[in-house]
Amino acid sequence: MLIGGTTVASAASAGRDVGWVCMYRDDNYAGGSVSLTNTTTSIAVLSNYGFNDEVNSWFSNYKYDSAWFYDANYGGSRKCMNSYSSNHSLSLADYDEASSAKKYTSATAC
């Protein structure tokens, strides 16, 4: 499903497209997702997509680094999502904290 330029998809299909970074509501890439795609490279306010403070796992199929942030507009603590990597379960301290996210144009941005 596409919402405002941001894809919200099932865990079965999201995150596997080349160049995409998907953040999932639940552990193990489940519970729905919001994605940074080839055309949507940043989301300044995840709450605009019903996804504020919801992220618990992520999958990156992107050649460069990405990051999610504790606060909207890329503020607060930054948590890196390195190229071609994933995290099936965020630490308890990071659970449900993401409020914005963006893709970088460098594999060494983080």
C-alpha positions in Angstrom: 0.0 0.0 0.0 1.3 3.5 -0.9 0.6 6.3 1.5 1.8 9.8 0.7 4.9 8.6 -1.2 5.8 6.1 1.5 5.1 2.5 1.1 3.4 0.6 3.9 3.6 -3.1 3.1 3.4 -6.5 4.6 6.5 -8.0 6.2 6.5 -10.7 3.5 7.2 -8.2 0.7 8.7 -5.1 2.2 12.4 -4.4 2.4 13.4 -6.8 -0.3 13.4 -4.3 -3.2 16.8 -3.0 -4.2 17.5 0.4 -2.7 14.7 0.2 -0.1 15.1 0.5 3.7 12.1 -0.8 5.7 11.3 -0.2 9.3 8.8 -2.6 10.9 6.4 -2.2 13.8 7.3 -5.5 15.4 10.3 -7.7 15.9 11.4 -10.1 13.2 10.2 -7.8 10.4 6.5 -8.1 11.2 3.5 -5.9 12.0 3.5 -3.7 8.9 6.2 -1.3 7.8 7.1 2.1 6.5 9.8 2.3 3.8 12.4 4.6 2.4 12.2 3.8 -1.3 14.0 4.8 -4.4 11.9 8.0 -4.6 11.2 8.6 -0.8 14.6 9.1 0.7 13.6 10.7 4.0 10.7 11.0 6.3 11.0 14.0 8.6 7.8 13.2 10.7 6.9 9.5 11.0 3.8 10.4 12.8 2.4 11.7 9.5 2.2 8.0 8.5 1.0 6.6 11.7 4.4 5.2 12.5 5.8 7.5 15.2 7.5 5.6 18.0 6.6 2.3 16.4 9.8 0.8 15.0 11.2 -2.4 16.5 13.1 -4.0 13.5 14.5 -2.9 10.2 15.9 -4.2 6.9 18.2 -2.4 4.5 18.6 -3.4 0.9 20.3 -0.1 0.1 23.9 0.5 -1.0 24.5 3.3 1.4 23.9 4.0 5.1 20.6 5.2 6.5 19.5 6.3 10.0 16.5 6.7 12.1 16.2 9.4 14.8 14.5 9.6 18.2 12.9 13.0 17.3 11.1 14.4 14.3 13.0 16.4 11.7 16.1 14.2 12.3 16.7 15.4 15.8 17.8 13.6 19.0 19.8 10.4 19.0 20.7 8.9 15.6 20.7 5.2 15.1 22.5 3.9 12.0 21.2 1.4 9.6 24.2 0.3 7.7 24.1 -0.7 4.0 22.8 -4.2 3.2 22.2 -5.1 6.8 19.3 -5.6 9.2 18.2 -5.8 12.8 15.5 -8.2 13.7 14.9 -6.7 17.2 16.0 -3.3 18.5 17.5 -3.1 22.0 14.9 -2.4 24.7 16.2 1.2 25.1 15.5 1.8 21.3 12.1 0.1 21.2 9.4 2.3 19.8 11.6 5.4 19.6 11.9 6.3 15.9 10.3 9.6 14.9 12.1 10.3 11.6 14.5 8.5 9.1 16.6 9.2 6.1 18.9 7.6 3.6 22.4 8.9 3.0 24.5 9.0 -0.2 27.6 7.5 1.4 28.4 4.0 2.8 30.5 5.7 5.5 27.9 8.2 6.7 27.5 6.3 10.0 
